[in-house]
């Protein structure tokens, strides 16, 4: 009999890739979805839909009934206040943990972020033993979510910290692809930065494997450290362009972020690019020690950057996004 997985955030960018992996691997999948969610893709995949949200204990109890593994991906990445982030990322996780502890759940897989730990240095990756130093409200509340997830007594807990994710369906990096398509490549801060990335299908596969991997907390990423110039080069080749690189002074990036934040505040809406996000963008490096995550994503299982960029561009073009 197929095992049953509950996925929160199944309608999101990473969630769809996880659903792809789980259904391909023979899992029965249930998704906790809000009434306004676009669930056409989930229906096509044969996913069982459970209406509700992370603030509704009754819907959470119904959602976890008979479930083997909960994959908790739902999170808010842009909000107006830290309290809004906390309600979704921390208190929402508390609701999932409460339901998991009350039900007969074997494992909870919590998708966290490098943002919860903070940036690294150019000299060395961030270790799991290093004290977390998140720069943003998003990072701080994802870190709170980690602490809460580990409180799920009687449930095996695996926390995965992911770096920036890109791939088919991603809207966050799409504007940069569009700029490169127009032969422009801004370089924030004007200097090279080193970072880990992960291709969304690779992350979906790693999350799926997390159902049976060793419990604990791990960073998960393409183990290759990439300079920003390499990423731009891969985008440019995939798009068939030769963009002009334009260094953006750090002061200009911060000023633009402050302006965007002010406009969002006046409009009463959340903006993805604010002063905290600018600090993240200008950090010298975003790399982490990947020890222990090899069984989730080995070097041989990683999609090469050039192939991942080509697949992403082809998907954008098919969807009319580029």
VOBA-1610 file (N, C-alpha, C; in pm, whole numbers, padded with zeros to 5 digits, always signed):
BEGIN
Unk+00085-00120+00000Unk+00000+00000+00000Unk+00088+00125+00000Unk+00051+00223-00082Unk+00131+00344-00093Unk+00129+00423+00037Unk+00243+00479+00072Unk+00250+00565+00190Unk+00184+00699+00159Unk+00130+00760+00262Unk+00060+00887+00247Unk+00146+01000+00302Unk+00165+01103+00221Unk+00240+01222+00263Unk+00148+01342+00263Unk+00165+01427+00363Unk+00097+01557+00364Unk+00200+01663+00326Unk+00166+01747+00231Unk+00254+01856+00190Unk+00183+01989+00216Unk+00243+02074+00299Unk+00195+02211+00311Unk+00277+02296+00213Unk+00214+02394+00153Unk+00285+02473+00051Unk+00294+02400-00081Unk+00205+02304-00106Unk+00211+02223-00228Unk+00184+02303-00354Unk+00112+02415-00341Unk+00082+02496-00460Unk+00194+02595-00491Unk+00296+02599-00406Unk+00406+02693-00426Unk+00511+02639-00522Unk+00611+02719-00546Unk+00717+02688-00642Unk+00788+02557-00607Unk+00843+02545-00487Unk+00913+02423-00448Unk+00814+02310-00425Unk+00698+02342-00371Unk+00598+02240-00343Unk+00559+02159-00464Unk+00546+02224-00578Unk+00509+02152-00700Unk+00617+02052-00741Unk+00743+02090-00721Unk+00852+01998-00755Unk+00857+01880-00659Unk+00824+01904-00532Unk+00817+01793-00437Unk+00702+01699-00473Unk+00588+01755-00507Unk+00473+01672-00547Unk+00510+01586-00668Unk+00581+01644-00764Unk+00628+01567-00881Unk+00707+01445-00836Unk+00802+01468-00745Unk+00889+01360-00699Unk+00811+01253-00622Unk+00726+01297-00531Unk+00652+01202-00448Unk+00559+01115-00533Unk+00484+01177-00622Unk+00391+01099-00705Unk+00467+01006-00799Unk+00583+01052-00849Unk+00664+00965-00935Unk+00720+00846-00859Unk+00740+00864-00728Unk+00796+00757-00646Unk+00690+00669-00580Unk+00565+00688-00620Unk+00459+00599-00573Unk+00390+00641-00445Unk+00418+00760-00395Unk+00350+00808-00276Unk+00207+00849-00310Unk+00119+00835-00213Unk-00011+00901-00218Unk+00010+01036-00150Unk-00037+01144-00211Unk-00008+01278-00161Unk-00137+01350-00125Unk-00134+01412-00010Unk-00243+01500+00035Unk-00185+01640+00050Unk-00261+01741+00013Unk-00213+01879+00023Unk-00311+01962+00106Unk-00255+02039+00199Unk-00335+02136+00274Unk-00341+02262+00190Unk-00461+02301+00146Unk-00474+02414+00054Unk-00578+02513+00104Unk-00549+02639+00085Unk-00645+02744+00119Unk-00751+02754+00010Unk-00869+02806+00043Unk-00979+02810-00054Unk-00945+02882-00184Unk-00862+02986-00178Unk-00834+03065-00298Unk-00718+03009-00381Unk-00660+02898-00340Unk-00542+02845-00409Unk-00578+02789-00546Unk-00484+02802-00639Unk-00498+02740-00770Unk-00450+02596-00758Unk-00543+02502-00766Unk-00510+02361-00739Unk-00517+02276-00865Unk-00524+02338-00982Unk-00537+02260-01106Unk-00422+02162-01123Unk-00300+02206-01096Unk-00184+02119-01112Unk-00192+02000-01016Unk-00234+02024-00893Unk-00244+01917-00796Unk-00350+01816-00837Unk-00460+01864-00891Unk-00565+01772-00937Unk-00513+01686-01051Unk-00437+01746-01143Unk-00378+01670-01254Unk-00286+01560-01202Unk-00220+01585-01090Unk-00127+01488-01032Unk-00197+01386-00941Unk-00327+01398-00927Unk-00400+01304-00843Unk-00383+01328-00694Unk-00352+01450-00656Unk-00330+01483-00515Unk-00464+01500-00445Unk-00476+01444-00326Unk-00595+01462-00243Unk-00589+01601-00180Unk-00697+01676-00190Unk-00699+01812-00138Unk-00770+01817-00004Unk-00708+01888+00090Unk-00766+01908+00222Unk-00775+02059+00246Unk-00894+02112+00247Unk-00912+02256+00264Unk-00878+02301+00405Unk-00818+02418+00415Unk-00783+02473+00545Unk-00655+02552+00539Unk-00601+02585+00654Unk-00472+02655+00658Unk-00404+02629+00791Unk-00285+02686+00806Unk-00203+02656+00923Unk-00259+02714+01052Unk-00356+02804+01042Unk-00414+02865+01162Unk-00537+02790+01212Unk-00578+02686+01141Unk-00702+02614+01172Unk-00669+02475+01226Unk-00674+02456+01359Unk-00639+02327+01418Unk-00724+02211+01365Unk-00851+02237+01337Unk-00939+02130+01290Unk-00895+02080+01153Unk-00867+02173+01062Unk-00824+02130+00929Unk-00688+02061+00935Unk-00602+02103+01025Unk-00472+02038+01039Unk-00488+01896+01093Unk-00577+01876+01188Unk-00601+01742+01240Unk-00654+01650+01129Unk-00745+01702+01049Unk-00797+01624+00937Unk-00687+01594+00836Unk-00599+01692+00814Unk-00495+01678+00711Unk-00393+01571+00748Unk-00362+01555+00877Unk-00258+01460+00917Unk-00312+01320+00941Unk-00441+01300+00933Unk-00499+01169+00962Unk-00445+01063+00865Unk-00384+00959+00920Unk-00333+00850+00839Unk-00203+00878+00767Unk-00142+00991+00795Unk-00021+01033+00722Unk+00104+00971+00782Unk+00195+00929+00695Unk+00325+00877+00737Unk+00423+00991+00760Unk+00433+01084+00663Unk+00533+01191+00667Unk+00468+01323+00631Unk+00499+01425+00709Unk+00455+01563+00680Unk+00574+01639+00624Unk+00556+01697+00507Unk+00655+01787+00448Unk+00601+01929+00465Unk+00663+02003+00556Unk+00614+02139+00586Unk+00696+02241+00509Unk+00638+02287+00398Unk+00705+02384+00310Unk+00641+02522+00315Unk+00517+02531+00361Unk+00444+02658+00356Unk+00517+02765+00436Unk+00533+02882+00377Unk+00601+02993+00444Unk+00566+03123+00373Unk+00580+03232+00445Unk+00564+03366+00388Unk+00703+03423+00363Unk+00729+03466+00239Unk+00861+03521+00205Unk+00860+03672+00192Unk+00741+03733+00192Unk+00731+03880+00188Unk+00613+03920+00274Unk+00636+04009+00370Unk+00532+04055+00459Unk+00560+04200+00497Unk+00460+04266+00552Unk+00476+04408+00589Unk+00547+04425+00722Unk+00527+04330+00813Unk+00585+04343+00947Unk+00645+04209+00990Unk+00732+04217+01091Unk+00791+04094+01144Unk+00684+04006+01206Unk+00580+04067+01262Unk+00473+03988+01323Unk+00399+03906+01217Unk+00383+03962+01097Unk+00319+03885+00990Unk+00405+03765+00951Unk+00535+03786+00943Unk+00625+03673+00916Unk+00612+03569+01027Unk+00609+03615+01152Unk+00608+03522+01265Unk+00479+03440+01268Unk+00366+03503+01239Unk+00240+03429+01240Unk+00244+03313+01141Unk+00301+03337+01024Unk+00304+03232+00922Unk+00417+03132+00946Unk+00538+03182+00964Unk+00656+03096+00964Unk+00684+03028+01097Unk+00650+03094+01205Unk+00673+03035+01337Unk+00544+02974+01393Unk+00440+03055+01406Unk+00316+03003+01463Unk+00249+02902+01371Unk+00263+02922+01239Unk+00211+02822+01146Unk+00279+02688+01166Unk+00409+02692+01189Unk+00483+02568+01216Unk+00438+02507+01348Unk+00409+02591+01445Unk+00362+02539+01574Unk+00231+02461+01556Unk+00144+02513+01468Unk+00020+02441+01441Unk+00044+02305+01379Unk+00139+02299+01285Unk+00172+02172+01221Unk+00230+02074+01323Unk+00318+02123+01409Unk+00380+02037+01511Unk+00274+01984+01608Unk+00182+02069+01649Unk+00077+02025+01742Unk-00007+01914+01679Unk-00042+01931+01552Unk-00121+01829+01484Unk-00041+01701+01466Unk+00088+01714+01436Unk+00173+01596+01416Unk+00188+01518+01546Unk+00203+01588+01656Unk+00219+01521+01786Unk+00091+01451+01828Unk-00024+01511+01793Unk-00152+01451+01830Unk-00188+01333+01740Unk-00135+01333+01618Unk-00163+01225+01524Unk-00057+01117+01532Unk-00068+01022+01442Unk+00027+00911+01440Unk+00128+00934+01327Unk+00201+01044+01335Unk+00296+01084+01231Unk+00433+01025+01262Unk+00494+00963+01162Unk+00628+00908+01182Unk+00735+01015+01170Unk+00724+01103+01069Unk+00832+01197+01040Unk+00777+01332+00997Unk+00848+01438+01039Unk+00823+01575+00995Unk+00947+01626+00925Unk+00931+01668+00799Unk+01040+01729+00723Unk+01009+01877+00711Unk+01097+01959+00767Unk+01076+02104+00769Unk+01175+02170+00675Unk+01124+02241+00575Unk+01211+02312+00482Unk+01244+02450+00538Unk+01370+02469+00573Unk+01416+02598+00623Unk+01502+02665+00515Unk+01585+02756+00555Unk+01657+02839+00459Unk+01794+02876+00513Unk+01889+02900+00422Unk+02017+02958+00464Unk+01994+03090+00538Unk+01884+03158+00505Unk+01854+03286+00569Unk+01837+03270+00719Unk+01798+03151+00765Unk+01781+03128+00908Unk+01914+03125+00981Unk+02020+03087+00910Unk+02152+03078+00972Unk+02233+03205+00951Unk+02210+03272+00839Unk+02286+03391+00807Unk+02398+03363+00708Unk+02463+03467+00658Unk+02566+03452+00555Unk+02694+03391+00610Unk+02779+03352+00517Unk+02911+03300+00552Unk+03015+03405+00515Unk+03140+03364+00516Unk+03248+03452+00473Unk+03307+03398+00344Unk+03389+03478+00279Unk+03457+03431+00158Unk+03556+03321+00190Unk+03604+03319+00314Unk+03709+03224+00351Unk+03655+03086+00385Unk+03535+03077+00439Unk+03486+02946+00484Unk+03334+02944+00486Unk+03274+02825+00463Unk+03129+02812+00469Unk+03078+02820+00612Unk+02952+02846+00627Unk+02891+02849+00761Unk+02870+02705+00808Unk+02910+02680+00933Unk+02893+02548+00994Unk+02761+02541+01069Unk+02706+02422+01081Unk+02583+02406+01158Unk+02604+02444+01304Unk+02727+02430+01352Unk+02758+02463+01491Unk+02778+02614+01513Unk+02788+02691+01406Unk+02804+02836+01421Unk+02674+02898+01473Unk+02683+02995+01563Unk+02561+03061+01611Unk+02488+03128+01494Unk+02358+03106+01480Unk+02283+03168+01371Unk+02288+03320+01379Unk+02297+03384+01264Unk+02297+03530+01256Unk+02210+03575+01139Unk+02079+03548+01144Unk+01991+03588+01034Unk+01986+03739+01020Unk+01975+03785+00896Unk+01976+03929+00866Unk+01836+03986+00846Unk+01737+03900+00827Unk+01604+03947+00789Unk+01497+03889+00880Unk+01379+03953+00876Unk+01265+03900+00951Unk+01228+03761+00900Unk+01238+03741+00770Unk+01212+03609+00715Unk+01308+03507+00776Unk+01437+03537+00778Unk+01535+03446+00834Unk+01513+03421+00982Unk+01482+03527+01057Unk+01461+03510+01201Unk+01340+03421+01229Unk+01233+03437+01152Unk+01113+03358+01179Unk+01126+03216+01125Unk+01206+03195+01020Unk+01233+03058+00977Unk+01318+02986+01081Unk+01408+03059+01146Unk+01486+03001+01255Unk+01395+02962+01371Unk+01299+03048+01405Unk+01201+03014+01508Unk+01126+02887+01469Unk+01091+02879+01340Unk+01023+02760+01291Unk+01106+02634+01311Unk+01237+02645+01292Unk+01325+02530+01317Unk+01316+02486+01462Unk+01326+02583+01553Unk+01321+02550+01696Unk+01189+02481+01730Unk+01081+02533+01676Unk+00949+02476+01705Unk+00937+02336+01645Unk+00987+02317+01524Unk+00979+02185+01460Unk+01049+02080+01545Unk+01161+02117+01605Unk+01237+02020+01684Unk+01167+01983+01815Unk+01057+02054+01847Unk+00981+02025+01969Unk+00879+01914+01947Unk+00873+01859+01827Unk+00774+01756+01795Unk+00813+01623+01859Unk+00791+01610+01987Unk+00827+01488+02060Unk+00752+01368+02005Unk+00825+01257+01991Unk+00764+01136+01939Unk+00758+01131+01788Unk+00808+01236+01723Unk+00809+01244+01577Unk+00954+01262+01532Unk+00996+01185+01432Unk+01130+01206+01376Unk+01128+01338+01299Unk+01227+01423+01324Unk+01230+01555+01262Unk+01357+01572+01179Unk+01341+01616+01057Unk+01454+01646+00971Unk+01435+01789+00919Unk+01532+01875+00949Unk+01530+02015+00907Unk+01631+02033+00794Unk+01585+02087+00683Unk+01672+02113+00569Unk+01681+02262+00543Unk+01803+02315+00547Unk+01826+02455+00513Unk+01867+02466+00367Unk+01787+02536+00291Unk+01813+02548+00148Unk+01863+02688+00113Unk+01954+02697+00017Unk+01995+02830-00034Unk+01893+02879-00134Unk+01929+02979-00213Unk+01840+03029-00317Unk+01805+02916-00414Unk+01677+02906-00447Unk+01626+02801-00535Unk+01585+02865-00668Unk+01620+02799-00778Unk+01578+02848-00908Unk+01531+02730-00991Unk+01461+02760-01100Unk+01416+02653-01187Unk+01279+02681-01243Unk+01220+02586-01314Unk+01087+02604-01371Unk+00985+02644-01265Unk+00913+02752-01292Unk+00813+02801-01198Unk+00859+02912-01107Unk+00990+02941-01106Unk+01045+03043-01016Unk+01016+03183-01068Unk+00958+03267-00981Unk+00933+03406-01017Unk+01034+03501-00954Unk+01106+03455-00851Unk+01198+03543-00780Unk+01316+03584-00867Unk+01374+03490-00941Unk+01490+03520-01024Unk+01451+03558-01167Unk+01324+03545-01200Unk+01277+03577-01335Unk+01316+03717-01381Unk+01301+03822-01298Unk+01339+03956-01346Unk+01484+03965-01390Unk+01573+03888-01325Unk+01714+03892-01366Unk+01731+03822-01501Unk+01661+03712-01522Unk+01664+03647-01653Unk+01617+03745-01761Unk+01514+03823-01728Unk+01462+03920-01825Unk+01565+04028-01856Unk+01637+04073-01754Unk+01741+04173-01777Unk+01851+04118-01867Unk+01894+03995-01838Unk+01999+03934-01920Unk+01949+03917-02064Unk+01824+03885-02079Unk+01767+03873-02214Unk+01774+04007-02289Unk+01769+04115-02212Unk+01783+04250-02271Unk+01929+04294-02276Unk+02020+04199-02252Unk+02165+04223-02259Unk+02217+04316-02149Unk+02153+04310-02033Unk+02196+04389-01917Unk+02211+04295-01798Unk+02323+04306-01727Unk+02345+04221-01610Unk+02399+04305-01494Unk+02310+04359-01411Unk+02355+04436-01294Unk+02429+04346-01195Unk+02537+04399-01138Unk+02614+04325-01037Unk+02605+04403-00906Unk+02512+04364-00816Unk+02494+04438-00690Unk+02622+04441-00608Unk+02659+04558-00564Unk+02780+04573-00483Unk+02906+04582-00564Unk+02899+04541-00689Unk+03011+04555-00780Unk+03122+04453-00763Unk+03114+04366-00662Unk+03222+04270-00639Unk+03169+04127-00648Unk+03262+04033-00662Unk+03223+03893-00671Unk+03171+03842-00536Unk+03071+03761-00544Unk+03019+03696-00426Unk+03014+03546-00452Unk+03028+03469-00347Unk+03022+03324-00361Unk+02896+03273-00294Unk+02832+03181-00360Unk+02707+03132-00305Unk+02677+02991-00351Unk+02596+02925-00271Unk+02536+02799-00308Unk+02401+02828-00374Unk+02363+02742-00464Unk+02231+02744-00526Unk+02177+02602-00523Unk+02048+02588-00556Unk+01994+02455-00577Unk+01885+02464-00682Unk+01888+02370-00776Unk+01789+02360-00882Unk+01663+02298-00823Unk+01547+02358-00850Unk+01423+02316-00784Unk+01393+02167-00797Unk+01409+02104-00915Unk+01386+01959-00921Unk+01482+01881-00832Unk+01606+01929-00817Unk+01701+01862-00727Unk+01656+01875-00582Unk+01603+01992-00545Unk+01554+02010-00408Unk+01431+01923-00385Unk+01343+01915-00484Unk+01227+01828-00470Unk+01267+01684-00447Unk+01369+01639-00520Unk+01417+01502-00503Unk+01479+01482-00365Unk+01556+01580-00319Unk+01619+01571-00186Unk+01514+01567-00076Unk+01412+01648-00090Unk+01305+01649+00009Unk+01234+01514+00013Unk+01211+01457-00104Unk+01146+01326-00110Unk+01230+01221-00038Unk+01362+01224-00059Unk+01451+01128+00007Unk+01455+01151+00158Unk+01424+01272+00201Unk+01429+01305+00343Unk+01329+01224+00424Unk+01231+01165+00358Unk+01133+01084+00430Unk+01199+00964+00498Unk+01311+00918+00445Unk+01374+00797+00498Unk+01521+00817+00533Unk+01568+00938+00531Unk+01708+00966+00564Unk+01725+00984+00714Unk+01848+00996+00755Unk+01879+01017+00897Unk+01820+01150+00944Unk+01754+01148+01057Unk+01696+01270+01112Unk+01806+01365+01158Unk+01773+01494+01167Unk+01869+01594+01209Unk+01851+01721+01130Unk+01950+01809+01139Unk+01948+01937+01069Unk+02064+01939+00971Unk+02035+01973+00845Unk+02137+01972+00741Unk+02116+02089+00645Unk+02225+02137+00589Unk+02216+02228+00474Unk+02213+02141+00349Unk+02134+02183+00251Unk+02121+02105+00128Unk+02140+02198+00009Unk+02232+02164-00082Unk+02261+02253-00194Unk+02344+02179-00298Unk+02354+02239-00416Unk+02457+02200-00511Unk+02590+02227-00441Unk+02676+02127-00424Unk+02798+02148-00345Unk+02899+02241-00411Unk+02880+02273-00538Unk+02972+02364-00605Unk+02944+02508-00563Unk+03048+02577-00517Unk+03034+02719-00488Unk+03043+02795-00621Unk+02948+02884-00643Unk+02945+02960-00768Unk+02971+03107-00742Unk+03053+03167-00826Unk+03064+03312-00825Unk+02947+03369-00905Unk+02907+03492-00870Unk+02792+03550-00939Unk+02818+03561-01089Unk+02943+03586-01129Unk+02976+03596-01271Unk+02951+03464-01343Unk+02973+03350-01274Unk+02946+03220-01335Unk+02797+03202-01359Unk+02717+03247-01264Unk+02572+03235-01277Unk+02523+03320-01393Unk+02575+03442-01403Unk+02538+03528-01515Unk+02580+03465-01647Unk+02700+03408-01651Unk+02747+03342-01773Unk+02654+03229-01814Unk+02612+03148-01717Unk+02523+03035-01748Unk+02387+03083-01798Unk+02335+03190-01738Unk+02210+03249-01786Unk+02226+03299-01930Unk+02337+03370-01953Unk+02361+03430-02084Unk+02370+03324-02193Unk+02441+03215-02165Unk+02453+03107-02263Unk+02317+03045-02290Unk+02240+03021-02185Unk+02107+02961-02201Unk+02015+03050-02283Unk+02035+03182-02271Unk+01950+03278-02343Unk+02010+03318-02477Unk+02134+03276-02504Unk+02200+03316-02628Unk+02233+03464-02632Unk+02271+03521-02516Unk+02298+03665-02507Unk+02440+03690-02457Unk+02486+03813-02476Unk+02614+03858-02422Unk+02590+03989-02349Unk+02539+03981-02226Unk+02499+04101-02156Unk+02616+04188-02111Unk+02589+04316-02099Unk+02685+04411-02043Unk+02672+04408-01892Unk+02781+04383-01823Unk+02778+04379-01677Unk+02789+04520-01622Unk+02698+04555-01535Unk+02692+04691-01480Unk+02706+04684-01328Unk+02821+04723-01273Unk+02837+04723-01127Unk+02742+04823-01061Unk+02675+04780-00957Unk+02587+04868-00880Unk+02648+04891-00743Unk+02688+05014-00712Unk+02747+05040-00580Unk+02652+05000-00468Unk+02708+04954-00358Unk+02627+04910-00245Unk+02533+05021-00198Unk+02580+05146-00199Unk+02496+05257-00155Unk+02372+05271-00243Unk+02388+05247-00372Unk+02274+05256-00464Unk+02175+05143-00438Unk+02226+05022-00413Unk+02138+04909-00383Unk+02056+04936-00256Unk+02123+04989-00154Unk+02054+05019-00028Unk+01951+05130-00046Unk+01985+05231-00125Unk+01892+05340-00149Unk+01769+05291-00224Unk+01791+05207-00325Unk+01678+05152-00401Unk+01588+05068-00311Unk+01650+04991-00221Unk+01572+04908-00129Unk+01489+04995-00034Unk+01548+05102+00016Unk+01475+05192+00105Unk+01357+05256+00032Unk+01378+05292-00094Unk+01271+05351-00172Unk+01157+05253-00197Unk+01193+05131-00232Unk+01091+05028-00255Unk+01013+05000-00128Unk+01084+04995-00016Unk+01019+04970+00113Unk+00922+05083+00147Unk+00962+05207+00120Unk+00875+05321+00150Unk+00749+05318+00064Unk+00764+05285-00062Unk+00649+05276-00151Unk+00553+05168-00103Unk+00608+05054-00065Unk+00524+04946-00014Unk+00451+04985+00112Unk+00519+05061+00199Unk+00455+05103+00323Unk+00339+05198+00295Unk+00359+05290+00202Unk+00252+05384+00166Unk+00135+05313+00100Unk+00166+05208+00023Unk+00061+05134-00046Unk-00003+05029+00043Unk+00055+05006+00161Unk+00001+04907+00253Unk+00018+04765+00205Unk+00127+04737+00136Unk+00149+04601+00085Unk+00294+04559+00109Unk+00314+04430+00110Unk+00448+04374+00128Unk+00527+04386-00001Unk+00656+04412+00012Unk+00744+04417-00105Unk+00858+04317-00082Unk+00897+04243-00186Unk+01003+04143-00167Unk+01142+04202-00151Unk+01161+04327-00198Unk+01293+04389-00191Unk+01288+04507-00095Unk+01351+04490+00022Unk+01355+04596+00122Unk+01498+04611+00174Unk+01516+04691+00278Unk+01651+04718+00326Unk+01718+04592+00383Unk+01640+04508+00450Unk+01698+04383+00500Unk+01739+04292+00385Unk+01655+04285+00282Unk+01688+04201+00167Unk+01813+04251+00096Unk+01831+04382+00095Unk+01953+04439+00036Unk+02076+04395+00113Unk+02065+04389+00246Unk+02179+04342+00327Unk+02212+04198+00292Unk+02110+04115+00274Unk+02133+03977+00232Unk+02204+03973+00096Unk+02155+04055+00005Unk+02210+04056-00130Unk+02357+04098-00131Unk+02394+04188-00041Unk+02529+04243-00039Unk+02625+04165+00050Unk+02575+04062+00117Unk+02663+03979+00200Unk+02771+03915+00112Unk+02892+03897+00163Unk+03002+03847+00079Unk+02983+03706+00029Unk+02913+03621+00106Unk+02900+03481+00066Unk+02780+03416+00134Unk+02721+03321+00063Unk+02613+03239+00118Unk+02647+03093+00089Unk+02734+03037+00169Unk+02773+02897+00155Unk+02763+02830+00291Unk+02744+02700+00290Unk+02730+02627+00416Unk+02798+02492+00408Unk+02835+02440+00522Unk+02892+02305+00531Unk+02779+02205+00502Unk+02797+02122+00402Unk+02693+02029+00359Unk+02710+01889+00418Unk+02796+01876+00517Unk+02821+01745+00578Unk+02690+01682+00626Unk+02673+01555+00593Unk+02554+01482+00636Unk+02441+01481+00536Unk+02447+01568+00436Unk+02336+01576+00340Unk+02362+01496+00213Unk+02474+01423+00210Unk+02510+01350+00088Unk+02405+01245+00048Unk+02340+01183+00147Unk+02240+01082+00112Unk+02113+01145+00057Unk+02097+01274+00076Unk+01982+01345+00021Unk+02010+01397-00119Unk+02132+01443-00142Unk+02168+01496-00273Unk+02319+01480-00290Unk+02358+01375-00360Unk+02500+01351-00383Unk+02548+01434-00500Unk+02679+01444-00513Unk+02737+01519-00624Unk+02689+01465-00758Unk+02675+01334-00768Unk+02632+01272-00894Unk+02486+01303-00926Unk+02407+01337-00825Unk+02264+01363-00847Unk+02235+01510-00877Unk+02335+01595-00864Unk+02316+01738-00887Unk+02309+01768-01037Unk+02212+01846-01078Unk+02204+01890-01217Unk+02308+01999-01241Unk+02396+01983-01338Unk+02496+02087-01365Unk+02430+02222-01391Unk+02498+02329-01349Unk+02441+02463-01359Unk+02399+02497-01501Unk+02481+02463-01599Unk+02447+02497-01737Unk+02319+02426-01781Unk+02305+02298-01746Unk+02184+02224-01783Unk+02062+02280-01711Unk+02079+02313-01582Unk+01968+02367-01504Unk+01920+02500-01562Unk+02014+02586-01602Unk+01976+02714-01660Unk+01903+02694-01794Unk+01950+02602-01875Unk+01885+02576-02004Unk+01743+02525-01984Unk+01726+02433-01889Unk+01591+02381-01861Unk+01499+02490-01809Unk+01553+02578-01726Unk+01473+02687-01672Unk+01430+02783-01783Unk+01523+02819-01870Unk+01492+02912-01978Unk+01388+02850-02073Unk+01404+02723-02106Unk+01306+02657-02194Unk+01167+02660-02133Unk+01159+02637-02002Unk+01029+02640-01935Unk+00970+02781-01939Unk+01051+02882-01909Unk+01004+03021-01914Unk+00948+03053-02052Unk+01019+03013-02155Unk+00977+03044-02291Unk+00845+02973-02325Unk+00833+02846-02286Unk+00709+02773-02312Unk+00590+02837-02244Unk+00614+02894-02124Unk+00505+02957-02049Unk+00480+03101-02091Unk+00563+03154-02181Unk+00548+03293-02223Unk+00600+03393-02123Unk+00683+03348-02030Unk+00739+03439-01929Unk+00860+03514-01983Unk+00923+03460-02085Unk+01038+03526-02149Unk+01007+03548-02296
//
